[in-house]
Amino acid sequence: MNATQAAERHLLLNMTANGSVGEGGKELFVVTRGDGPYVYDSAGTRYIDGMSGLYCAQLGYGYAGEIAEASDRLISFER
């Protein structure tokens, strides 16, 4: 497998083709969950999320402990 083929199989990039309408179209790509720097599609395939940095800070997914801590601190500022 060359680098281009590896990227097509494992890297989610901006403007990635997402299915098509009509005969011969591909199944729609649906992200179902994220974990760290990875996202998973509805078939369970893991991809590196190379797209999120364009629209938000790439912190990853699934950091429940850090989110809870930040939330607790923000709530304490309101009191």
Residue pairs with C-beta under 8 A, 6 or more apart in sequence:
1 9
7 13
10 46
10 47
10 48
11 47
11 48
11 50
12 31
12 39
12 47
12 48
12 49
12 50
12 51
13 50
13 51
14 50
14 51
14 54
16 29
16 51
17 26
18 28
18 29
19 25
19 26
19 27
19 28
19 29
20 26
29 41
30 41
30 42
31 39
31 40
31 41
32 40
32 41
32 42
33 39
33 40
33 61
34 40
34 49
34 60
34 61
34 62
35 60
35 61
35 62
36 60
36 61
36 62
37 48
37 49
37 58
37 60
38 46
38 47
38 48
38 49
38 61
39 46
39 47
39 49
39 61
40 46
40 47
41 47
49 58
49 60
49 61
52 58
